[in-house]
Amino acid sequence: MLLAFKRWIKGYPSARWLELADDEVQFTPDLWNMERRQLQLLFVYDEMMKGHHEHDLIREHSVGVATAYTEERFILWKKNLGKLSYPIPLAKKYLSVPSAKIKGELYGVLPPQFKELDKHKLNGVHFIRVRVNVSVPYRRIVKTREQQGTVMLDEEVQRIRAWMYIGVPSFWDDQIDSGYLFSPVQSYSPNREWLDKYYYFSQKEYDVGK
């Protein structure tokens, strides 16, 4: 029994096992830290939003939280690939394109799923996953005895820290500067005192700028 145990120890971990383990965390080197929490908040603004073609990457591995807006301003570029188009947020200033906040969706994601998300976004190569501040608008409802009903109070905003995938400038800058395949995502002007102009990657972006 002891001899068999020693042989088992000697054979593991094998080189193949180590290779597979390394591949698993190639784009998620911080997985050990992510898994310290039951859920990790992720701000989603791209093809993984509800109703978009890559939503399955988070649909069964997350809990939808709310609509949210970045507090930081970006230029949200789009790579024009028709139905496979996707947005790229960059903090770099371009003289002809104004920066703005980004509207998206906030999710609580199971940490192991970040291996798939980081692989999809090529974390550290095409995009980098960073923590950002996002604003989440909400309205409180108060029950009143006098009116025997409810009153909806004015909109309030809560600031939350969440992960977000941002474009790696060294990878995208030359492509965008040279480019017919790229265009800015449409921006919108809201009727909210607390909210500035923002970009939003809607379904119609797949048909614009093909």
C-alpha positions in Angstrom: 0.0 0.0 0.0 2.8 2.4 0.9 4.7 1.7 -2.3 1.5 2.3 -4.4 1.0 5.6 -2.6 4.6 6.7 -3.3 4.2 5.8 -7.0 0.9 7.9 -7.1 2.6 10.9 -5.5 5.6 10.6 -7.9 3.3 10.6 -10.9 1.2 13.7 -9.9 1.0 16.3 -10.9 2.1 15.2 -14.3 3.4 17.6 -16.9 0.1 17.3 -18.8 -1.8 18.2 -15.7 0.3 21.3 -15.1 -0.1 22.3 -18.7 -3.9 22.1 -18.5 -3.9 24.0 -15.2 -1.7 26.7 -16.7 -4.0 27.0 -19.7 -7.1 27.4 -17.4 -5.7 30.5 -15.8 -3.7 31.9 -18.7 -6.2 34.8 -19.0 -7.3 34.7 -15.4 -4.2 34.8 -13.2 -6.2 36.3 -10.3 -8.7 33.5 -10.2 -7.6 32.4 -6.7 -8.5 35.9 -5.4 -11.8 36.1 -7.4 -13.0 32.9 -5.8 -12.7 34.3 -2.3 -16.2 35.8 -2.9 -19.4 34.0 -3.8 -20.2 36.5 -6.5 -18.2 39.2 -8.3 -19.8 42.3 -9.8 -19.3 42.8 -13.5 -20.4 45.8 -15.6 -21.5 44.5 -19.0 -21.8 47.0 -21.9 -21.2 44.8 -24.9 -22.2 41.7 -26.9 -22.8 39.9 -23.5 -25.8 42.1 -22.5 -29.3 40.7 -22.4 -30.6 40.1 -25.9 -27.2 40.2 -27.5 -25.5 37.3 -29.2 -23.0 36.4 -26.5 -25.4 36.7 -23.5 -25.2 33.0 -22.9 -21.6 33.5 -21.5 -23.2 35.0 -18.3 -26.9 34.1 -18.5 -26.7 30.9 -16.4 -23.7 32.0 -14.3 -24.9 35.3 -12.9 -27.7 37.3 -11.3 -28.9 40.4 -13.0 -28.6 43.4 -10.7 -29.5 46.7 -12.4 -28.9 49.2 -15.2 -25.6 51.1 -14.5 -23.4 53.9 -16.0 -19.7 54.3 -15.7 -18.5 57.3 -13.8 -15.3 57.5 -15.9 -15.6 58.7 -19.4 -14.5 56.7 -22.4 -14.7 56.7 -26.2 -16.8 53.6 -27.1 -15.5 52.4 -30.4 -17.2 49.6 -32.4 -15.5 47.1 -34.6 -17.9 46.8 -37.6 -18.5 43.2 -38.3 -22.2 43.2 -39.0 -24.0 40.8 -36.7 -20.7 40.0 -34.9 -19.8 43.7 -34.2 -18.6 44.5 -30.7 -17.6 47.6 -28.7 -14.2 48.7 -27.4 -14.0 51.3 -24.6 -10.8 53.3 -24.7 -9.8 56.1 -22.3 -7.5 57.7 -24.8 -8.6 61.1 -26.1 -9.3 61.5 -29.8 -9.7 65.0 -31.1 -12.7 64.3 -33.4 -14.6 62.0 -31.0 -15.9 63.2 -27.6 -15.6 60.9 -24.5 -18.7 60.1 -22.5 -20.0 57.7 -19.9 -21.2 54.2 -20.9 -24.6 52.7 -20.2 -24.7 49.0 -19.4 -25.9 46.2 -17.1 -24.6 45.2 -13.7 -24.4 41.4 -12.9 -23.2 39.4 -10.0 -21.2 36.6 -11.7 -20.0 33.3 -10.2 -16.1 33.6 -10.0 -15.3 30.4 -11.9 -17.1 31.8 -15.0 -14.5 34.5 -15.3 -12.2 31.9 -16.8 -14.6 31.8 -19.8 -15.2 35.5 -19.8 -11.5 36.4 -19.7 -10.8 33.9 -22.5 -13.6 35.4 -24.6 -12.2 38.9 -24.1 -8.6 37.8 -24.3 -7.9 39.5 -20.9 -4.5 41.1 -20.9 -4.2 41.1 -24.7 -7.2 42.7 -26.4 -8.9 43.9 -23.2 -8.0 44.2 -19.6 -10.4 43.6 -16.7 -10.2 46.4 -14.2 -12.3 47.7 -11.3 -14.3 50.9 -12.0 -16.9 53.0 -10.3 -20.4 52.7 -11.8 -23.5 54.7 -10.9 -26.7 52.7 -10.3 -30.0 54.8 -10.4 -32.9 53.7 -8.2 -36.2 55.0 -6.8 -37.4 54.3 -3.2 -41.1 53.6 -2.7 -42.6 54.8 0.6 -46.0 53.6 1.9 -48.1 56.4 3.4 -51.0 56.0 5.8 -52.6 59.3 4.9 -52.9 58.6 1.2 -53.4 54.8 1.8 -51.0 54.1 -1.0 -47.4 54.5 -2.0 -45.2 57.4 -3.1 -42.3 57.0 -5.4 -39.5 59.3 -4.3 -37.1 61.2 -6.6 -34.4 59.1 -8.3 -31.3 58.5 -6.3 -27.9 57.2 -7.3 -25.6 54.6 -5.7 -22.0 54.3 -6.5 -20.7 50.7 -6.8 -17.3 49.1 -7.6 -17.4 46.5 -10.4 -15.2 44.8 -12.9 -15.2 46.0 -16.5 -13.3 45.0 -19.7 -11.5 48.0 -21.2 -9.6 48.0 -24.5 -5.8 47.7 -24.3 -4.6 50.9 -26.1 -1.4 49.3 -27.5 -3.4 46.7 -29.3 -6.2 48.9 -30.6 -4.8 52.4 -31.3 -3.1 51.7 -34.6 -6.1 49.7 -35.9 -8.5 52.5 -35.0 -6.3 55.2 -36.4 -6.0 53.4 -39.7 -9.5 52.6 -39.9 -12.5 51.8 -42.0 -13.5 48.9 -39.8 -14.1 51.1 -36.7 -16.7 53.8 -35.8 -17.9 55.3 -32.5 -21.0 53.8 -30.9 -24.0 56.1 -30.9 -24.2 58.5 -27.9 -27.3 59.8 -26.1 -28.3 62.9 -24.2 -30.4 62.0 -21.1 -33.0 64.0 -19.4 -31.5 63.4 -15.9 -29.8 66.1 -13.9 -27.2 63.7 -12.5 -26.3 62.0 -15.8 -24.2 63.3 -18.6 -24.1 62.2 -22.2 -23.5 58.5 -22.5 -22.7 55.7 -25.1 -25.0 52.7 -25.4 -24.3 49.6 -27.5 -27.9 48.8 -28.6 -29.1 46.1 -31.0 -29.2 48.5 -33.9 -25.4 48.9 -33.7 -25.2 45.5 -35.5 -26.8 47.1 -38.6 -25.0 50.4 -38.6 -21.6 50.9 -40.2 -21.4 47.4 -41.7 
